[in-house]
Amino acid sequence: MVTSPKEAAHRAPKKYVPVSRTAMTVTLATAAAGSVALLPTAEADPNANINDVKAQVDNLHNQAEVASEAYNEANTSLNDLQTKVTQLQARITAEQGSLDSARSSLGGLAAAQYENGGVDSTLELMLQQSPDQFLQQATAQAQVTGSKMATMATAAEIARQLNQDKASASDELAQLAKTRTTMGQQKADIDAKEKQAQNLLDQLTASQRTQYNKLVNSTSGGGVSKNTISNLPIPSDARAAIAVAFAKAQVGKPYIWAAAGPNAYDCSGLTMAAWGKAGVMMSHGSRDQYADFPKVSESQIQPGDLVIYYSDAHHVGIYVGDGTIIHAANPSAGVQYASLNEMPIYGIVRP
């Protein structure tokens, strides 16, 4: 394959620095999506305006995908946070039960020593900055048997852990709320960009829409010929063969942001579903997929490898051989074949 200097520049090695999912924000460039002069004059090339509309629509789709991938990453973080909170709440419940049991076993003397000015002992231990200091004060006030002292020490340790878990749960719940807010902002970004794109298309006359559809159809697929598609190699790796076969079966299905099948996909949703069919679990996000798997060079690329695109790694496709990928392109094109070098390559990974 002959590589142009421009393509080589696009594929220059770049370092990906993972971003904290929950702290992630998305900065979108402002799209030039104002009123477009669509009606051709007698002297003007009618296709020129259609080309301009398509360029603007493609740009808006691309910006929406940037927000979509950030949304996917935030959603993964949200699920992780919810799991942590659930686990913490289960631990807190168990620890509270253990603490109550320890208090009961102390008997009248120790139970009385756990009271502090009428405050319930569970709250006292929970709020006590130093349970060990509380125990020292208790033993100084009255004679405590060895077994009761051991039980009190156990209760103090349980209370200390309970305190830590409650603080952790509070932090995680705050982060959950923050992540939900971030996701709401990202969803608004996506909806706004797609609405702008649709508004542009709604300005087209019936004749212009026909021209636009012909232009989309003529440029979709990255110039991959039917002959190339018919003669794509079968991957030698069994799992890669399953993933590639799955991706091929999805060609023609629509693109919907945050979708991962079975009826529609976004870019990372397609690759996640394809490799999931082969038994490989991965995150729903192109940047996470890039970060989670071994890197390979373009000269070593094999069918089944994931190809990450653009300088911010916001798009991904699956390599199917012979310089060809399958990817969920955008709402206008859906899942399609494309040339490996149709977009600037950020990196390649092998699940």
Protein Blocks (a to p, Z undefined) as FASTA:
>chain_A
ZZdfklmmmmgccddddddfklpccddddddfbccdfbdcfkbcfklmmmmmmmmmmmmm
mmmmmmmmmmmmmmmmmmmmmmmmmmmmmmmmmmmmmmmmmmmmnommlmmmmpgghiaf
klmmmmmmblmlmmmmmmmmpccdfklmmmmmmmmmmmmmmmmmmmmmmmmmmmmmmmmm
mmmmmmmmmmmmmmmmmmmmmmpcfklmmmmmmmmmmmggnlpafklmmmcccdfblklm
mmmmmmmmmgoiacdehiabjkbccfklmmmmmmmmnopacdddfklmmmmpccddfklg
cehiacdehjklpaccddebjhiacddfbfmlopadddfklpccfbdcdZZ
